[in-house]
C-alpha cells in the first residue's frame, strides 16, 4: 500500500481521484489506453478488496433477510400453538379455531 492514506491503497492517483481518462490523439489509441486501464484495474488489489466487500454485504443481507423471515414464521407458529392450547385447556370446540387464529 502506497502512501495515499486510503485503506485499499490505490496505486494510481488517477483512479484515486476518479479522473480516469484516455491518452492518445486518435480514437483507436484512446480506446486502447482505456481498455488497458480497465484491465490493470481488474487485477489490482483495490478491485479485489472492493469485490470482497460487495460479496460480504450480499451475504450479510441474505442472512439478515433469512433471520427476519424465520422470526416471522416462528411468531406465527407460536400464535397458532397458543390458540390450540387455549382450546384444549378450556374444552372449547375446534370450530372456534379459525376466528381466534385471525385475531
C-alpha positions in Angstrom: 0.0 0.0 0.0 1.4 3.3 -1.0 1.0 6.4 1.0 -2.3 7.6 -0.4 -4.0 7.2 3.0 -6.8 5.1 1.6 -7.2 1.7 3.2 -7.3 -0.2 0.0 -4.2 1.6 -1.3 -4.7 2.8 -4.8 -1.5 2.5 -6.7 -2.6 5.3 -9.1 -3.5 8.9 -8.4 -5.7 8.9 -11.5 -8.1 6.2 -10.1 -7.8 7.6 -6.6 -9.3 10.9 -7.7 -11.9 9.2 -10.0 -10.4 11.0 -13.0 -9.6 8.2 -15.4 -9.3 9.4 -18.9 -7.8 8.2 -22.2 -4.4 9.0 -23.6 -3.6 9.4 -27.3 -4.7 11.6 -30.2 -6.8 9.1 -32.2 -9.9 7.2 -31.2 -8.1 3.9 -31.6 -5.3 4.9 -29.2 -7.7 6.3 -26.7 -9.8 3.1 -26.8 -6.7 1.0 -26.4 -5.5 3.1 -23.4 -8.9 2.9 -21.7 -9.0 -0.9 -22.2 -5.5 -1.2 -20.7 -6.5 0.8 -17.7 -9.7 -1.3 -17.2 -7.6 -4.4 -17.4 -5.0 -3.1 -14.9 -7.7 -2.1 -12.5 -9.5 -5.5 -12.8 -6.4 -7.3 -11.5 -5.5 -4.6 -8.9 -5.6 -5.2 -5.1 -8.1 -2.4 -4.7 -10.6 -4.0 -7.1 -10.2 -7.4 -5.4 -10.9 -5.7 -2.0 -14.0 -3.9 -3.4 -15.3 -7.2 -4.8 -14.8 -8.9 -1.3 -16.7 -6.0 0.4 -19.7 -6.3 -2.0 -19.7 -10.1 -1.6 -19.7 -9.8 2.2 -22.5 -7.2 2.1 -24.6 -9.5 -0.1 -24.1 -12.5 2.2 -25.0 -10.4 5.3 -28.1 -9.0 3.6 -29.1 -12.6 2.8 -28.5 -13.7 6.4 -30.5 -10.8 7.7 -33.5 -11.3 5.4 -33.5 -15.0 6.3 -33.5 -14.3 10.0 -36.3 -11.8 9.7 -38.4 -14.4 7.7 -37.6 -17.1 10.3 -38.6 -14.8 13.2 -41.9 -14.0 11.4 -42.7 -17.7 10.8 -41.8 -18.7 14.3 -44.0 -15.9 15.8 -46.9 -17.1 13.5 -46.4 -20.7 14.6 -46.2 -19.7 18.2 -49.6 -17.9 18.0 -51.2 -21.0 16.4 -49.9 -23.2 19.2 -51.1 -20.8 21.9 -54.5 -20.8 20.4 -54.6 -24.6 20.2 -53.5 -24.8 23.8 -56.3 -22.4 24.8 -58.9 -24.7 23.1 -57.6 -27.8 24.9 -57.3 -26.1 28.3 -60.9 -24.6 28.1 -62.6 -27.5 26.4 -63.6 -25.3 23.5 -64.7 -26.8 20.2 -62.2 -26.8 17.4 -64.7 -25.0 15.2 -63.8 -21.7 17.0 -60.2 -22.1 15.8 -60.3 -20.1 12.5 -61.7 -17.0 14.1 -59.3 -16.9 17.0 -56.2 -17.5 14.9 -57.0 -14.5 12.7 -57.1 -12.3 15.9 
